[in-house]
């Protein structure tokens, strides 16, 4: 019998939770093939008009109960450099199944200056300030404008 890995279940939950956190006027579109970008979000105005504003999303989920695992995301340096060079901004989204909450950070705000020489991965440290709240959508709009 085929089995459904827990990681696939967690990915589906994180995607659904992120979609639900977005304002009703915003549209989340899944990316068909996962090359590090899991989705695209397009913003619409209060008059339901497309604003021509789009950003991409990289989702990383965890079911860990340890705060250090929840608040740290390891990504390859090559991927981070790739995301930083894209014309469309990339939002890193961390979903904690244990806390049932979302953290987020713009990839362009991640400073690789302190990465170790010859390192393949970089640890992104999230803080409580990165936790999704009622003002997060406004912060995203402000960043994009």
N, C-alpha and C positions, 0 to 999 in steps of 0.2 A: 504494500500500500504506500502511495506517496505521502510524505509528511510536509507540513508547513512549518518552516523554520521560525523560531521566535523572532529572529532579526527581521524577517519579512513582515511579521505581524506588527512589530514595533515601528517599522518604516511606514506602514499604512496608518497607524494611529498618529504618528507625528505629523504626517501630511494632513490628516483630517483635523487635528487640533490647530495646526497653523492656519488652515483655511477658515476655520471658525473664528479665529482671533482677528482676522482681517475685517475691515469695514465692509458693509453690504455692497457698497458701490465699487469695490475693487474686485477684480477677477483673477483667480489663480488658475493657471494652465499647467498641467503636468507636462514634463518633457518626456517624449517617448523613449529615447535611449539615454541612459544615465552615463554621461561623460563628466560627472562632477556637478552638473547643474540639474537640479531636480524639478524646478518649476520656474514659471514666469508670472509676475504679477503686473497687471495693468490698472492704472488709476483712472477713475471716472469722476466727473464733477457732480455736485448736488443736483444738477439738471440732467443727469444721466448721459452726459456728453463725454466722449473719450478725450482725455487730456494729452494724449501722445506721450505719456510718461510710463516707462516700463522699467522693472528691475528683475534680476534673476535671483533665485534662491538655491542655496546649498543646504540641505537638511542633514543634521547629524543628531541621532537620538541615542538615548541610553536608558537602561532600566536599573542602573547602579543606584544603591542607596548611599554611597559615599560622596560627600560634598566635593571632594577633590576631583573625583571622576566626572561629576556633573558639570563642574565649573571649568574643566580643561578639555579642549578639543585638539587632537593632533591631526594635522593635515600635512601632506607632502609640500615641500617648498616649491617644487615644480608647479603643482596645482595652484598654490597661492600666487605665484608670479604670473601664471596664465590668467587667473581671475582679475588680477590687478591691471593687466594689459587689455582687457576687454573694453569695448566702447560702452557696454551696458553695465551699470553697477551691480555687484553681487552682494547679497545679504546672507551671512552665515547664520543659520538658525539652529539652536540646540534645544531639543525637546527632552525634558526629564520626565520619564514615566512615573518614577517614584514620587516626585513632587507635583506631577501633573501641571507643569508650567513650561514656558518658553523663554529662552534667552536669545538675544540677537546682537550681531555686530557687523558693521560694514567691512568687507574685506579690505577696502582701500584704507581703512583706519588701523589695520594691523601692520605694525612696524617690524620688518624683518632684520633691522639693523643688528639686533642682538642675537641673531641665529648663529649657532656654532659653525665654525669652518668645516666644510665637507658634510654637514648634517643633511639628511634626506627629509626629515620631518621638522615641523615647528609646532610648539605647543602654544595654543591661543588660550589665554586666561580670561575667563569671563568674571564679571562681578555682579553684585546685586543691582547695580545701576543698569546692567544690560537686561534685566528681567522685563518681560512684556507686561505692560500695564495699560490703563485707559488712555494714556497720552502717547503711547508708542506709535500709533498710526500718524499722529501729527508730527512726531519727530522724524519719521520716515519721509513724509511729504516735505518737511523743511529741508532735510538733507538733499532730496532730489531736486529742489528748486534753486 
